[in-house]
């Protein structure tokens, strides 16, 4: 089977980039597929995660973000020209490679893929929530573009959502929706947290979505009762990084910011719980990842990832209605009860196995076979 994946780039140490790279590697090695990858704007940037050389890579050299140098109609005229060039260059590769399936992982280029796909089935692999535009501060023009992309998806053969809740929302666009969760880098070290460390961990971007300001408010409450505990933040790019650093300096509540690390497994092993305060989560990779190291997890019950991953009161806590006081109480409960931390942690190790590569990827192969009749 010949598969063509379309992405913007694989140049950021992000969850989508890691998941996509793992999928492509599995498909060429275990799935017996011929895989080609089109990137719009990889350029000279290296692919950040190891990619199997059997994956054929094609970069179109379309620098979409250059449009933000301009304003008004000049910006939209350049955007139109770039999308036209994107379609022309992609159509050439499609004609030569002749894939059985095209998989697009970026909503904003779905309309282009639909226009040049010929009779090839298109799958949209959603890594952003259907309703994310309701939470982010988008302009009216951006919202109109999102709705235009949603209309284009009516012509796709399948939308693959990461969670059941998000799938229900995508059904407002089309009934051809299914759920396949992300594959997750699970713990393969056979080592687990011993729950003795007086530290909690957060892993994610310093962004509006992750709502670290609420996390700091929660930790300030926790710190009043447990001043010997430390919250470690492992974050990367994000528009709130400077503001968060300043707030931490004002708090003086045992919160430490760290640079992102390629050895996050070591950090999990040295922690006793993971905290997540996101406003919305298409999935939430760090939750099952941390659970596989034996960490109990606490998260707001936001749309929609945590509710699919966490079994409340069994392997972690789901906090309703963004109640920061309740969140802080649950953190303190885990701090004060090591036996509970251990019980949640062991249950999390077991439940995280749902996201093993050998469990998730056969679901993708079955979908591809159904759509291509192969």
N, C-alpha and C positions, 0 to 999 in steps of 0.2 A: 504494500500500500504506500502511496506517495502523498506526503503531507506537507503543506506549505503554511508556515507560521508567519504572522505579520506583527511586528512590534515597532515601537519608536526607537528604542536602543536598549542595550544591556550594559550600561556604563555606570550604574549606581548600585551601591551595596544595599539594595532594597529587597523586600520580601517577594514581590512579583518577579523580579529579575532572578532571584535564587530558585523560586518554584519553577519558572519557565525553563531555566537551564537544566534543572533536574529532570523535567519531563522530556525534553529533547534528548538528553543522554539516555534515558530509559528506552525511549521509542526506537532509537537506532541500534541499541544493544540487545534489549530484551523483547521489544515489540516487533522486531523484524520489519521495520518501516524505513523507507527512504525519506529523509526529512530535509527540507530546505527552509532557511530562515531569512526573511526580508526585514531589514531595519531601515527606518526612514532616515535616521540621523545618528548612526554610530560614529561615523567619521574616523578620526585617528584615535579615539578613545578605546582602550582595551576592553574586552568582555571580562567583567569583573570576576565571574565564577567560572571554574573550569568547564569548557564545552568540548564535547567529543569531536575530534576532527572529521568524523563521518558526516556531521551536520554541515550542509552546504550553506555558506553565509553570503548574502548579497546586501550591500548597503546602497541606498538610493541617493544619498547625499542631499536630502531635502531638509534644510534647516528651518523647520517651522517656527521656532521661537524668535527668529530674526524679525518677525512682523511686529514685535512689541517695541521695536525702535521707533515705530511710527504711530500716528494717531489718525482717527477718523477714517475717511474713505480710502486714504492711501494704505492704511493697514489692511482693510478688507480686500482691496484690489490685489495686494501682494499675496494675501492668503489664498485668494481664488487662483492666482497664477501658480502658486506652490502646489496646491492640491491637484491642479491639472497636470503639472509635471510629475507629481507622484503617481498619478494614474497611468501616464504614458510609460514611465519606467517600470512600474510594476507589471503592466500588461505584457511587456516584452519578456519578463521572467516567467510569467504564467504560461505564455505560449511555448516557451522552450521546455520548461519543467513539466507542464501538463499534470498538475496534481489531481488526486482523487478528492481531496478535502482541503479547503482553506480555513485556517483558524486565525481569527483576529482577536487580539487581546486589548485593543485600544478603541474605545467608543468613538473618539473623534475622527478615526479614519475608516470606520465601518461603511459610511456612504461611498467612499472611493472604492473599497473592496467590492461592494455590491455592484457598482457600475461596470467593473471590468472583469467580473468573475466568469463570464461566459455561462456555461451550464453547470459549473462546478458548485457543489454544496458548500455553503459558508456557515461556520460555527463561530458565534461570538462567545468568547470565554471571559466572563465578567469578573473583574477584580476590583470593581467599585460598586457600591450599593446603588440600586435603582434611584433611590431618593436622596443621594448624597448632596445633590444641588440644593436641597432644602436646608441643609446644615451649614454648608460652606457659603461664603459671602461672594456669590457670583453676581455679575452685572446682568442686566436684562438681555444684552446681546449674547452672553454666554449661555443663559437659560434657553433662549430661542434656538441656539445651535444644538444644545443637548436634546431638545424636543425634536429637532430635525433628524438627529442621529437615531432617536428612538423610533421615529416613523420608518427610517431605512431598515431597521431591524425586523420589520414585518416581512421582509423578503429574505431574511436569513432562514436557514433550515433548522437551526437550534440555538437557543441561548442557554448557556451553562452557568447556573448560579452556584455560589459556594454554600448557601444556607437555605433552609426551607422558608424562612421568613422573607428573604430577599426574592426567592423564586415566586412567591405569591404576588409580590409587587410587579415583577417582570411580566406576569400574566396580564397586566393591564395593557401591555404592548402586543403580545402574541401568546397563544396557547402552547407553542412549541418551546417549552422550557423544561429543563431537568436540573437536578442537583448532583454535582460531583464535588466533594470537598477538596481542599488543597492537600497535596502531599506535604509532609512536615519533616524537617531534619530532626528525627528523634534520637534520643540518647542510645548510643551503641557502646558505651564505655563499661557497662556493668558496674558503674559507681553512681551513688545517689546521695542526695543531701542527707546529713545526719541530724538536721534540725537543731543543732546546738548553736549555730551562728546567730548572733543578735543583729541580723540584717535582713532587710527586704529589698527587692529589686524591681526596677521598671526598665523596660527595653522598648524603644520606639523613637519616633521623630519628635522634635520640639515644635509641634504644630497645633493649630486650633483644634483639629480633629482629636488629638490625644488628650486635650484638656488637662495639661499638667498643672495648671493653676489650681484646679480642684484637688489634685493629688497633694499639692503642697499644703492646702488648707486642711486636708485630712491628716497629713503627717504632723502638722502643728498640734492638732488635738491629741494624736498618739504620743507625741513627744512630751506633753505635759504629764503623762502617766508613766512613760517608759523612756526616760532620758538616756538610757544606756543602749538603745537600739538606733541603728543607722539605716537610712534610705539611700540606696545607690541608684543613680540614673545613668543608663547607658543609651545615649541618644546620638543623633546625627543631624543632618540638615533640617532646617525648619525655621519659619519666620518668627518664632517666639523665643529663640535660643537666648538672645541677649536679655530680654525681659525676665526670663526664668532665672538666669544667672544672678541678676540683680535682686530678685525676690528672695532667692536662697541666701544671699549674703545678708539681707535684712533680717531674715527669720532666725538664724542661729539655732536651727533645730536638728542638727546632725543629718543634713542632706548633702550628698557629694555627687557632683557631676563628673562623668567620665567621657572620654572619647570612645567612639565605637571600637569594638574589638573583634578580631577573628577568633578569639578564644572565649566566646560567650559561655561555652559549656563549663569552663572553670568557674565562671562567675555564678552560674546556677548552683553548682556544687557547694559554693561558699555562702549560699543564701538559705533562708528558711521559708520564704513565701514570695510570690510575684503579685504585683498590684497593677491593675489597668483601669484607667478612668476615661476611656474614649467616649466621645459623643456618639459616634457610629463606627461600626467595624464590618467591612464586607466579610471578614473571616476572623482574623486575630491569630496569626501564626505563632506568636510568642506564647499563647496560652497552652496549647498541647505540647509545644517544645519544652516549656518549663515543667509541665506536668510529667513529662517523660523522665525528668531528673528527680522526680519525687517532690516537687514543690506544690503545696496547696496554693490556689490562686483565688484572688478576689477581683471582681469586675462589676461595673455598672451593667445592668441589663439593657444595653443599648441595642439599636437595630444594627445587625442581627446576629453577629458572630458568637458572642459569649454564651447565649442561651443554647446554641447547638453544641457547644463544647463542654460547658460546665454543668455538672449535675449538682444543683444547689443542696448544700448540706451533706454531700457525699464526697466530692473531691475538691470542693471550693465553695465560695459564696457568690451568689448573684444579688446585687443590690438594686432594688426597685426605685424608680422615680428620682434617680440621681441624688439620693439622700446621703449627704456627706457625713452626717452624724452617725447614721447606721453603719456606713462604710468604716468609719473610725472605730466603732464598737466591735466590728468583726475582726479588724486588724488586732485590736487589743485582746480579743478572745483567743486568737491564735497565738499571740505572744505569751499569754498567760497559761496556755494549755499545750504543752509539748506533745502529750499523747494524742490530742486532736490533730495537731500538725502532722504527726506521723501517720495517723489513720487516713487523713485526706490525701497525704502524699502517696501512700501505697495504692489507694484507689485511683489516683490520677495516672500513675504509671500504667495501670491496666487500661484505662479508658483512652489514653493517648494512642494506643496501638491501632485504633480505627483509621489513623492517618498515615500508616505505613505505606511506602511506595508500592509494595506488592499487593496491597489491598485496594488502593485507589486507581492505579494506572490501568488494570484490566477493565475498569469501568469505562475509561476513555477508549480503549481499543474496541470494546463492544459497541459503543456509540458510533465510532468511525465506520465499523463494518455495517451497521444498520443504515447509515446515511449513504454509503457508497455501494451497498449491495455486494460487498466482497467478503 
